[in-house]
Amino acid sequence: MNDHPKTGSKSEREAFYDKIDGDNLTPLWEVMSDIITPEPKSGVMPYLWEFAPTKKFLMEAGELITAKEAERRVLILENPGLRGTSQITTSLYAGLQLVLPGEVAPAHRHSQSALRFVMDGGGAHTTVGGEKTQMHVGDFVITPPMAWHDHGNESADPMIWLDGLDIPMLSLYDASFAEPFSADEQPVGRETGDSLARFGANMLPVDFEKEKMASPIFNYPYERSRASLDRMERQEEWDPCHGLKLRYINPVDGGFAMPTIATFLQLLPKDFSTAPYRSTDATIFTAVEGHGQSIIDGQTFNWGPKDIFVVPSWKWVTHETEKGAVLFSFSDRAAQSKLGFWREDRQKN
Ligand code: 1HN
């Protein structure tokens, strides 16, 4: 007895695939389980870049090329599982940028969103949309899509920051636009601190109407964010997976500060071990203060200030610290949440 209608043999099927191949057709049933996986199957690998050796290479790059000639003097943090793609995760780009005293990274704009997280040095500036801001270690600075931006360093020290951009997302949608400004530096039309005064005091200009998706605040000073964590710490109420974790917001609507990239600052108190956590947004972490270790998909990574590490999508992660630590992190959670596919999972202790 045979319930099945007669079908082709393996070789008949292969002959058929060959026949349709020239017409750019291919059978779904041969690839379906590879493209629709029961859970995320990422090529992204857990990895940690130690700051000290990376800074050494960056300073060497500083002797090889100027910021102006390079346009942006950056060493890309390329995920070992994605070499050759300029990606730290499948949706994000990250790099470490160096601006030496007296240098200018010329003004340009592009449809990609950028974040800067200040790592080392002090006193360099960035100008975004006509307002200049001084950058200090731990500050989180935004460049919204298509905003003119240039960087300069009028201080005596080299400045290094971590760049995070949504480059792979824009590539996915074939939506990349970029153009140079007509001069190295854009004109400054607003006083430093203007946007923080207008939008950063839990108030909004009375008739303000939202036009753009990115936050109108473009420098979230570490001093302020750290002070919040410091206050909260005294309450001793810890999230088992995160310790104390704050999300940077757009004060206009309470959403993420950037349209595609979510950013966070978190404090792990003394002698704390987090419960296992996983989420679909592969996340880039950097320690601002303190030392600790993270176990990512069973691999242990020890970190200290300014080290950078990446946790792939849907891999279990735990963090622990003896003396306490502060971590900054960013991911594509802003995009995934808007599109409706972000997920998280917590292992109950
Ligand atoms: C960019 O504009 C900056 O403005 C940094 O500092 C890194 C990587 C690719 C494309 C544009 C910046 C970038 C970038």
Residues whose N, C-alpha, C, O or C-beta is under 5 A from the ligand:
A	BS01	1HN	R72 D163
